[in-house]
Amino acid sequence: MFRRRRQQDAQAGPDDQGTWDEPADDEDETAREAAADDAGQPAWGPWDVTDDVPAIERLDFGSLQVPVAEGFEIQLNIAEDQGPLIVVVRGDSSLQLQAFAAPKSGGLWDDVRQEIAAAVSQAGGSSQEADGPFGPELRAQVPAEPGGLQPIRFMGVDGPRWFLRGVITGPAVRHPASAAPFEELFAGVVVVRGDHPAPPRDLLEIQLPEEARQVMEQQLAEADPEQRFAGQPSPFERGPEITETR
């Protein structure tokens, strides 16, 4: 079980209990406070691959190692405007994961938050900063089809020469009880930056896990010869999905 770190230096966001928060469970809050006071290495990630990482089952996507948890479905999607991203789905909620190269001199999240807020405002939405389990985050309302506003929660963590962004959508944005499993999964992510040079903000390379690659090769081998070569999938269509069910 990952434990919440105390955010001593982060500024709390505006009071928006009626929109974003539900009453917290007393026992859960007590456990979190006790965990925050524990000495030694924090048990709350995300992690760099060089850290003393807790040993749990993860899927290896190259630059990202994503925890496998009961009830979650892990997908690798390719979006024209965002590039490849990992999407973790549970019920009607999801967590999008992307890792970027960052400069040695400092992190990206402060600047990225401001840019996201400006983009949301330009699109006709609204946003506000809040204090989350990983430090400052952005909670936004963005225009959605066929109308109305969709709540989105942007989380970010600056690591050694990398930046990890997590985007929560669906009911988990508003309900802490639904968000907690996604927060725990986000905390268990391991980032593999690598030693190669990369410009800041470049998306770190995503690779298919070996088990997914084997499934795709088997599907291609079983496909009709005409379909195997005539109709190659579009790079902008939904990517392969990896599902863990227990």
C-alpha positions in Angstrom: 0.0 0.0 0.0 1.5 3.3 -1.0 1.2 6.1 1.5 0.4 9.8 1.1 3.3 12.2 1.7 2.6 15.4 3.6 2.7 18.4 1.4 4.4 21.0 3.7 5.3 23.6 1.2 2.4 23.5 -1.3 -0.3 26.1 -1.1 -3.8 24.8 -0.7 -6.2 25.5 -3.6 -9.5 27.5 -3.3 -12.2 26.1 -1.1 -14.3 24.1 -3.4 -15.6 21.3 -1.3 -19.1 21.3 -2.9 -17.6 20.8 -6.4 -14.6 18.5 -5.9 -14.5 16.9 -2.5 -16.5 14.5 -0.4 -16.2 14.2 3.4 -13.0 12.2 4.1 -13.1 9.0 6.1 -11.6 9.6 9.6 -9.7 6.3 9.7 -8.3 6.9 6.2 -7.1 10.4 7.1 -5.6 9.2 10.4 -3.7 6.5 8.5 -2.4 9.0 6.0 -1.2 11.4 8.7 0.6 8.6 10.5 2.2 7.5 7.2 3.3 11.0 6.6 5.2 11.1 9.9 7.1 7.8 9.2 10.9 8.2 9.1 13.1 7.0 6.3 12.4 6.8 2.6 8.9 7.8 1.5 6.7 5.0 0.2 4.9 7.3 -2.2 6.2 7.7 -5.8 6.2 8.1 -8.7 9.7 6.6 -8.9 12.8 7.0 -10.9 14.2 3.6 -12.0 17.3 4.3 -9.9 15.3 4.5 -6.7 14.7 1.7 -4.2 11.4 0.9 -5.9 8.8 -1.3 -4.1 8.5 -4.6 -5.8 5.1 -5.0 -7.3 3.9 -6.3 -10.7 4.2 -3.7 -13.5 3.8 -3.7 -17.2 7.0 -2.5 -19.0 6.3 0.2 -21.6 10.0 1.2 -22.0 10.1 4.6 -20.4 7.1 3.8 -18.1 6.6 0.8 -15.9 2.9 0.8 -14.9 1.5 -1.1 -11.9 -1.0 -3.9 -12.7 -3.9 -3.8 -10.3 -7.2 -5.8 -10.0 -10.1 -4.2 -11.8 -7.9 -1.9 -14.0 -7.5 -2.1 -17.8 -4.3 -0.8 -19.3 -4.4 0.5 -22.9 -1.8 2.0 -25.2 -3.4 4.6 -27.4 -2.0 6.8 -30.1 -3.6 10.3 -30.5 -2.8 12.6 -33.4 -2.5 15.7 -31.2 -0.8 14.0 -28.2 1.3 11.1 -29.4 1.3 7.8 -27.7 -0.1 7.7 -24.2 -1.0 5.0 -21.7 -4.5 5.0 -20.5 -5.6 3.1 -17.3 -9.3 2.5 -17.1 -11.6 1.5 -14.2 -15.3 1.8 -14.7 -16.2 5.1 -16.2 -13.0 6.8 -15.1 -9.5 6.8 -16.6 -5.9 8.0 -15.9 -3.7 9.0 -18.8 0.0 8.8 -18.4 2.8 10.4 -20.3 6.5 11.1 -19.5 8.6 13.8 -20.9 12.3 14.7 -20.9 13.1 17.6 -18.6 16.2 19.8 -18.1 18.8 19.2 -15.4 18.3 22.7 -14.1 14.7 22.3 -12.9 11.3 20.8 -13.4 8.5 21.6 -15.9 5.3 21.3 -13.9 5.1 24.9 -12.8 5.3 26.1 -16.4 3.1 23.3 -17.8 0.3 24.1 -15.3 0.2 27.7 -16.4 0.1 26.6 -20.1 -2.7 24.1 -19.5 -4.7 26.8 -17.6 -4.2 29.2 -20.5 -5.3 26.6 -23.0 -8.4 25.7 -21.0 -9.4 29.3 -20.7 -8.9 29.9 -24.4 -11.1 27.0 -25.2 -13.9 28.4 -23.1 -13.3 26.4 -19.9 -12.1 27.3 -16.4 -9.5 25.9 -14.1 -8.1 26.3 -10.6 -5.0 25.1 -8.7 -5.4 22.8 -5.7 -3.1 20.9 -3.4 -3.1 17.2 -4.2 -1.3 14.2 -2.9 1.6 14.9 -5.3 1.8 18.6 -4.7 0.1 21.4 -6.8 -2.3 20.2 -9.4 -4.9 21.7 -11.8 -8.6 21.0 -11.7 -10.4 22.1 -14.9 -13.7 22.3 -16.5 -13.4 21.9 -20.3 -16.0 22.1 -23.1 -17.2 18.7 -24.1 -19.4 17.2 -26.9 -22.3 17.5 -27.4 -22.3 20.4 -24.9 -21.6 21.4 -21.4 -18.4 21.1 -19.4 -16.3 18.0 -18.5 -14.2 18.0 -15.3 -10.6 17.0 -15.7 -7.8 16.7 -13.1 -4.2 17.3 -14.1 -1.4 15.9 -11.9 2.3 16.4 -12.4 5.6 15.2 -10.9 9.1 16.4 -11.6 11.8 13.8 -11.4 15.5 13.7 -12.3 15.5 14.9 -15.9 11.9 13.8 -16.5 8.4 15.0 -16.0 5.4 12.7 -15.5 1.9 13.9 -16.2 -1.3 12.2 -15.1 -4.8 13.2 -16.3 -7.8 11.8 -14.5 -11.2 11.9 -16.2 -14.7 10.6 -15.3 -16.4 10.4 -11.9 -13.0 9.9 -10.2 -12.4 13.6 -10.8 -15.1 14.6 -8.3 -15.1 11.7 -5.8 -12.0 11.1 -3.7 -13.1 7.5 -3.0 -13.0 6.7 -6.7 -9.8 8.8 -7.2 -7.8 7.0 -4.5 -7.0 3.8 -6.6 -5.9 6.0 -9.5 -3.7 8.0 -7.1 -2.1 4.9 -5.7 -1.5 3.5 -9.2 0.1 6.9 -10.3 2.3 6.7 -7.2 3.5 3.3 -8.2 4.7 4.3 -11.7 8.4 4.0 -12.5 10.0 6.3 -15.0 13.0 5.1 -17.0 14.5 8.3 -18.4 17.7 6.7 -19.9 21.0 8.4 -20.4 20.4 9.6 -24.0 20.2 13.4 -24.7 16.7 14.6 -25.4 15.3 18.2 -25.6 13.1 19.2 -22.7 9.4 18.4 -23.3 10.2 15.6 -25.7 7.9 12.6 -25.1 9.9 9.7 -23.8 9.6 6.6 -26.0 6.8 4.2 -25.3 7.2 0.5 -26.3 4.8 -2.4 -26.4 5.3 -4.9 -23.5 6.6 -8.2 -24.7 3.3 -10.0 -24.0 1.3 -7.5 -26.1 3.8 -7.8 -28.9 3.4 -11.5 -29.0 -0.4 -11.2 -29.1 -0.1 -8.8 -32.1 2.2 -11.1 -33.9 -0.1 -14.0 -33.3 -3.1 -12.0 -34.6 -1.1 -11.0 -37.8 -0.1 -14.6 -38.3 -3.7 -15.8 -38.1 -5.1 -13.0 -40.3 -6.0 -13.6 -44.0 -3.1 -12.9 -46.3 -5.0 -10.2 -48.2 -5.9 -8.4 -45.0 -2.5 -8.8 -43.5 -0.8 -6.5 -46.0 -3.6 -4.6 -47.7 -5.1 -2.9 -44.7 -2.4 -1.7 -42.3 -3.9 0.1 -39.2 -3.8 3.8 -39.1 -1.2 5.2 -36.6 -3.9 7.5 -35.2 -6.4 4.9 -34.4 -6.9 3.4 -30.9 -3.9 1.3 -30.1 -3.6 -2.2 -28.6 -5.3 -2.8 -25.3 -3.8 -4.8 -22.5 -6.3 -6.0 -19.9 -5.6 -7.4 -16.4 -8.4 -9.3 -14.8 -8.2 -11.2 -11.6 
